[in-house]
Amino acid sequence: MTRTDAWGFATGEPASAMEDRGHGPAPTAEPGHAMHTTAESPPAQPVAAGRRSAHHEGHEPQRIARAALTRILEPGDETAGRWLREMGPVALWQTLSDDSTAPLTGATSTKIAGLRLRAARARPAADLDAVTALGGRFLCPGDDEWPGQLDDLGDARPVGLWVRGTANLRLWALRSVAVVGARACTEYGAHLATILSAGLADRGWAVVSGAAYGVDGAAHRGALAADGATVAVMASGVDHPYPRGHTELIGRIAEQGLVVAELPPGDHPTRSRFIQRNRVIAALTRGTVVVEAELRSGSLVTARRALALGRFTMGMPGPVTSGLSAGVHQLLRGEAAVVTDADEVIELVGSIGDLAPERQGPTRIRDLLDPVATRVLEALPARGSSDTGHLAEEAGTPRDVTRSKLFELLSLGFVQKCGDGWELARRAETTDGSRRGGT
């Protein structure tokens, strides 16, 4: 069976080939996600007593286990991702919860001991209750709403996603662009991010960012101002607004858009979680635009991860004297594309025919003159007058043709009669001091 990719295009290879390339387990690996188990699938294991509330009696074991693992494993841990792929979520959770089980391979005893300490305090049913109380939900790979493009992360794919908001994350992600940049941005950067995001939202594209100060916040506000779609990918739980100064903004995003996190409710951000959050932003979207970034910037991590994933990577240039634009300019010297507005972004990430309008300067009356009239006009001296015969010699045209063109130029206001001669009319378009009437 030929498989399609996350964007809906045929890959030309069977599903098994996708699995071999590290795109996670085959679709039958997890029962309960609109898919059916096979004879080779491990049987569902009972969930430990006391870890399931009556409210979640209907949840399948895999969902409960994945919810627990989001509190145990760090985002982006590829070793843990391999365990999850090989063992399945239920078996992995039970292994981490039981000290008597065989040790896991590929990690130190210290790391495994730390994970088992976390497993001892995991209460997935309580976390699921908490997100439900917020009007949210917990998504697992294989769910109808799961964005398939996240599978491109291989073993670094999120264990699951906690989501606030009513929109369908998968559908929004299919038509989304990441807008990221400096936290300590300039007014120029904030203005660019706001205008760009408003333009994208107005054209029906979802704007994805990290809800941080600076460019991120400006991007979200631009999309909200245009009554458009925006997604905040958090480095904390969906009920733990960070930064605190954006509590109101994140609340607005949850009402009008989506707030997404790998970490369970109540969890806090760390430096490494911010970096790992960026990989989700890069994988979730069709392209990433960087608006202002220093040479050492987290937004450049997002852009380079997007590039590695085969997504479009773009940058908006700024003043060459600004250190906040130095990182963007370095990115543009590589494989990133220069963009200046939403139309140019959509031309790259959109469908065939989504072309940006052609850019050109204003059209002047002089641009419409035919070549002979232009030569006659340029034969006129910048100051003073000249007779028809002299102008015919200067222009290299017959006398009668020159006279005809002079009257044509007279009717258009370019020249005027001066006795028996001709001179340039003083027009706003004429540049003083030009040698032959140039504008």
C-alpha positions in Angstrom: 0.0 0.0 0.0 1.4 3.4 -1.0 1.6 5.8 1.8 1.1 9.6 1.8 3.1 12.0 3.8 1.9 14.4 6.4 1.1 17.0 3.9 -1.1 14.7 1.8 1.4 13.9 -1.0 2.1 10.3 -2.1 5.5 9.1 -0.9 5.8 6.3 -3.5 6.8 3.7 -0.8 5.0 1.3 1.4 4.3 2.1 5.0 6.9 -0.4 6.2 9.6 1.6 4.4 8.6 4.7 6.3 9.0 2.7 9.6 12.4 1.4 8.5 13.6 5.0 8.1 12.9 5.8 11.7 9.4 7.4 11.4 8.1 5.5 14.4 6.1 2.3 14.8 3.9 1.0 12.1 0.3 2.2 12.2 -0.9 -1.1 13.8 1.6 -0.8 16.7 -0.9 1.1 19.0 -4.5 -0.2 19.3 -7.1 2.3 20.3 -6.0 5.1 18.0 -8.5 4.5 15.2 -6.3 1.5 14.3 -6.5 -2.2 14.9 -3.9 -4.4 16.7 -2.2 -7.3 15.0 -1.3 -10.7 16.3 2.2 -9.5 16.8 1.2 -6.5 18.8 1.9 -6.8 22.6 -1.2 -7.3 24.6 -2.4 -4.3 26.6 -1.2 -4.4 30.1 -3.4 -3.4 33.1 -2.6 0.1 34.5 -1.2 0.2 38.0 -3.8 0.5 40.8 -4.5 4.0 42.0 -3.3 5.6 38.8 -6.7 5.8 37.1 -9.7 7.8 38.1 -13.3 6.8 37.4 -13.5 9.7 35.0 -10.9 8.0 32.8 -12.1 4.4 33.0 -12.8 4.6 29.2 -9.3 5.6 28.2 -7.2 2.9 26.6 -4.0 1.8 28.3 -1.8 3.3 25.7 -3.2 6.8 26.3 -2.8 6.5 30.0 0.7 5.2 29.6 1.7 8.0 27.2 0.3 10.6 29.6 2.4 9.1 32.4 5.5 9.1 30.2 5.2 12.8 29.4 5.9 13.4 33.1 8.7 10.9 33.2 10.7 11.5 30.0 12.3 14.7 28.9 11.1 16.1 25.6 13.3 15.1 22.6 15.1 12.3 24.4 15.9 10.0 21.5 17.1 7.2 23.7 13.8 7.1 25.4 12.1 7.5 22.0 13.8 4.3 20.9 12.6 2.5 24.0 9.1 3.7 23.3 9.3 2.6 19.7 10.7 -0.9 20.6 8.6 -1.6 23.7 5.4 0.4 23.3 4.2 2.9 25.9 2.5 0.5 28.4 5.6 -1.8 28.7 7.9 1.1 28.9 5.9 2.7 31.7 5.7 -0.5 33.6 9.5 -1.1 33.2 10.2 2.4 34.6 7.8 1.8 37.4 9.2 -1.5 38.6 12.8 -1.6 40.0 12.9 -5.4 39.6 12.6 -5.3 35.8 15.6 -5.8 33.5 17.6 -2.6 33.0 17.0 -0.6 29.9 19.9 -0.4 27.3 21.6 2.8 26.1 21.4 4.8 29.3 23.4 5.0 32.5 22.1 3.6 35.8 22.0 7.1 37.2 19.6 8.3 34.4 17.4 5.2 34.8 17.2 5.7 38.5 16.1 9.3 38.0 13.4 8.3 35.5 12.2 5.7 38.0 11.9 8.4 40.7 9.7 10.4 38.3 7.7 7.3 37.4 6.9 6.8 41.1 5.1 10.1 41.2 3.4 10.0 37.8 -0.4 10.3 38.1 -1.6 10.3 34.5 -5.3 10.2 35.4 -5.0 13.3 37.5 -3.2 15.1 34.6 -5.9 14.0 32.2 -8.5 15.3 34.6 -6.6 18.6 34.9 -6.5 19.2 31.1 -10.1 18.2 30.7 -11.1 20.7 33.4 -9.3 23.4 31.2 -11.4 22.3 28.2 -8.3 20.7 26.7 -7.3 17.2 25.6 -4.3 14.9 25.3 -3.3 13.8 21.8 -1.4 10.6 20.9 0.3 9.5 17.7 -2.3 7.8 15.6 -5.2 10.0 16.8 -7.2 11.7 14.0 -6.0 15.1 15.3 -2.3 14.1 15.5 -0.1 16.1 13.1 1.6 13.4 11.0 4.5 15.7 10.1 5.8 15.4 13.7 6.7 11.8 12.8 9.6 13.3 10.8 11.4 13.8 14.1 11.9 10.0 14.4 12.7 8.9 17.9 12.6 12.6 19.0 8.9 12.7 18.2 6.8 13.9 21.1 5.4 11.1 23.3 2.1 13.0 23.1 0.7 16.6 23.1 -1.4 18.4 25.7 -3.7 20.9 23.9 -6.0 23.7 24.9 -8.4 25.2 22.4 -11.2 24.0 20.2 -9.6 24.0 16.8 -8.2 20.9 15.1 -4.4 20.9 15.5 -3.7 18.6 12.5 -5.8 20.7 10.1 -4.2 24.0 11.3 -0.7 22.5 11.1 -1.2 21.6 7.4 -1.4 25.3 6.6 0.9 26.9 9.1 4.1 29.0 9.3 6.4 29.5 12.2 7.4 33.1 13.0 10.2 33.3 15.5 12.9 35.7 16.5 14.7 37.7 19.3 13.1 38.1 22.7 14.8 41.5 23.1 13.7 42.7 19.6 13.7 46.2 18.4 10.6 48.2 17.4 11.5 47.4 13.8 11.4 43.6 14.5 8.2 43.8 16.5 6.5 45.7 13.7 7.7 43.3 11.0 6.5 40.3 13.0 3.1 41.8 13.7 2.5 42.9 10.0 3.8 39.6 8.7 1.7 37.5 11.0 -1.4 39.6 10.4 -0.9 39.1 6.6 -0.5 35.4 7.0 -3.6 35.1 9.2 -5.6 37.2 6.8 -4.6 34.8 4.0 -5.8 31.8 6.0 -2.5 30.6 7.4 -2.0 29.6 11.0 0.9 31.4 12.8 2.9 29.2 15.1 5.4 30.6 17.7 6.6 30.1 21.3 4.7 32.8 23.2 7.9 34.4 24.4 8.6 38.1 24.7 9.7 40.0 21.7 9.1 38.6 18.2 7.0 35.6 19.4 4.5 37.8 21.3 4.3 40.2 18.3 3.6 37.3 16.0 0.8 36.0 18.1 -0.7 39.5 18.5 -0.6 40.1 14.8 -2.5 36.9 14.1 -5.1 37.6 16.8 -5.6 41.2 15.6 -6.5 39.8 12.2 -9.0 37.4 13.8 -6.7 34.6 12.5 -5.4 31.3 13.7 -2.3 31.1 15.9 -0.7 28.3 17.9 1.5 28.8 21.0 3.9 25.9 21.5 4.9 26.0 25.2 8.0 24.8 27.1 5.8 24.3 30.1 2.4 22.8 30.9 -0.6 24.3 29.0 -1.9 25.6 32.4 1.5 27.2 33.3 1.8 30.4 31.4 5.4 31.4 30.7 6.6 34.1 30.7 4.2 35.3 33.4 3.9 38.7 31.7 2.2 36.9 28.8 -0.5 35.2 31.0 -3.3 37.3 29.4 -1.9 36.8 25.8 -1.7 33.0 26.3 -5.2 33.0 27.6 -6.4 34.8 24.5 -4.5 32.3 22.3 -6.3 29.4 24.2 -9.7 31.1 23.4 -9.1 32.0 19.8 -6.3 29.5 18.8 -4.4 26.7 20.4 -1.9 26.3 23.2 0.2 23.1 22.8 2.8 21.5 25.1 4.7 18.2 25.4 4.9 18.6 29.2 1.9 17.7 31.4 -0.2 20.3 33.3 1.6 22.2 36.0 5.1 21.4 34.7 7.7 24.2 34.5 10.1 25.2 31.7 13.9 24.8 31.8 16.6 25.9 29.4 16.8 22.5 27.7 13.0 22.4 27.3 13.0 25.7 25.5 15.5 24.2 23.0 13.5 21.0 22.6 10.3 23.0 22.2 11.9 24.6 19.0 12.1 21.2 17.3 8.3 20.9 17.6 7.7 24.3 16.1 10.0 23.4 13.2 8.4 20.1 12.5 4.8 21.2 13.0 4.9 23.9 10.3 5.6 24.1 6.5 8.2 26.8 7.0 10.0 29.0 9.5 10.5 32.7 9.2 13.2 34.3 11.5 12.6 38.0 12.3 15.6 39.5 14.1 18.1 37.1 15.7 21.6 37.5 17.2 24.4 35.2 16.1 23.6 33.1 19.2 19.8 32.8 19.3 17.3 30.0 20.0 15.3 31.1 16.9 18.3 30.1 14.7 18.0 26.6 16.3 14.4 26.5 15.1 15.4 27.6 11.6 18.2 25.1 11.3 16.1 22.3 12.6 13.4 23.2 10.0 16.1 23.2 7.3 17.3 19.7 8.4 13.7 18.5 8.3 13.3 19.7 4.7 11.0 22.6 5.6 11.2 26.1 4.1 13.6 28.3 6.0 13.2 32.1 5.6 14.6 35.3 7.1 13.6 39.0 7.1 16.7 41.2 6.7 17.4 44.1 8.9 20.0 46.9 9.2 23.5 45.5 8.7 24.6 47.7 11.7 22.2 45.9 14.1 23.5 42.9 16.1 19.9 41.7 16.3 19.9 41.1 12.6 23.4 39.5 12.4 22.0 36.0 13.0 19.4 36.4 10.3 21.9 37.6 7.8 24.2 34.7 8.5 21.2 32.4 7.9 20.4 34.1 4.6 24.0 33.6 3.4 23.3 29.8 3.6 20.1 28.1 2.3 17.5 30.4 3.8 15.3 32.6 1.5 14.8 36.3 1.8 11.2 37.3 2.4 9.8 40.8 3.1 6.0 40.1 3.5 3.3 37.5 3.8 2.9 37.2 0.0 6.5 36.2 -0.4 6.3 33.6 2.4 3.1 32.1 0.9 4.8 31.9 -2.5 7.3 29.5 -1.0 5.2 27.4 1.4 1.8 27.6 -0.5 0.3 25.7 -3.4 1.2 26.1 -7.1 -0.1 29.5 -8.2 0.3 31.2 -4.9 2.6 33.8 -6.4 3.7 37.1 -4.8 2.7 40.1 -6.9 5.5 41.4 -9.2 7.4 44.3 -7.6 8.1 47.3 -9.8 8.6 51.0 -9.4 6.1 53.7 -10.4 5.4 54.1 -14.1 6.1 57.7 -15.4 4.8 59.3 -18.6 8.3 59.4 -20.0 8.4 55.5 -19.7 5.6 55.4 -22.3 7.4 57.4 -25.0 8.5 55.6 -28.1 12.3 55.4 -28.8 12.3 58.1 -31.4 10.5 60.6 -29.2 12.8 59.7 -26.4 15.9 60.5 -28.6 14.5 63.8 -29.6 13.7 64.7 -26.0 17.2 63.8 -24.9 18.7 65.9 -27.7 17.3 69.1 -26.0 19.8 71.0 -23.9 19.3 71.1 -20.1 19.3 74.9 -20.4 18.4 77.2 -23.2 16.7 76.4 -26.5 17.6 74.7 -29.8 16.1 74.8 -33.3 14.6 71.9 -35.1 17.5 71.4 -37.5 20.1 71.1 -34.7 17.8 68.8 -32.7 17.4 66.5 -35.8 21.2 66.2 -36.1 21.6 65.5 -32.4 18.8 62.9 -32.4 19.9 61.3 -35.7 16.4 61.6 -37.1 15.0 63.2 -40.2 13.9 66.9 -39.8 10.2 66.2 -40.5 10.2 63.3 -38.1 11.9 65.4 -35.4 9.4 68.2 -35.9 6.5 65.7 -35.6 7.9 64.3 -32.4 8.5 67.8 -31.0 4.8 68.6 -31.3 4.0 65.3 -29.7 6.2 66.2 -26.8 4.6 69.6 -26.6 1.2 68.1 -26.3 2.5 65.9 -23.4 4.0 68.8 -21.6 7.7 67.8 -22.0 8.8 70.8 -24.2 7.7 74.3 -25.0 8.2 76.7 -28.0 10.6 79.5 -27.5 10.5 81.7 -30.6 11.9 79.6 -33.5 13.4 77.1 -31.1 12.4 74.5 -28.5 13.3 74.1 -24.9 12.5 71.8 -22.0 9.4 72.5 -20.0 10.1 72.8 -16.3 8.4 69.7 -14.9 8.4 68.2 -11.4 9.9 65.0 -13.0 12.9 66.8 -14.4 16.1 66.6 -12.4 18.0 69.9 -12.2 21.4 69.8 -13.7 20.9 66.7 -15.9 22.8 67.0 -19.1 20.1 66.2 -21.6 16.7 66.5 -19.8 17.0 63.2 -17.9 14.5 62.7 -15.1 
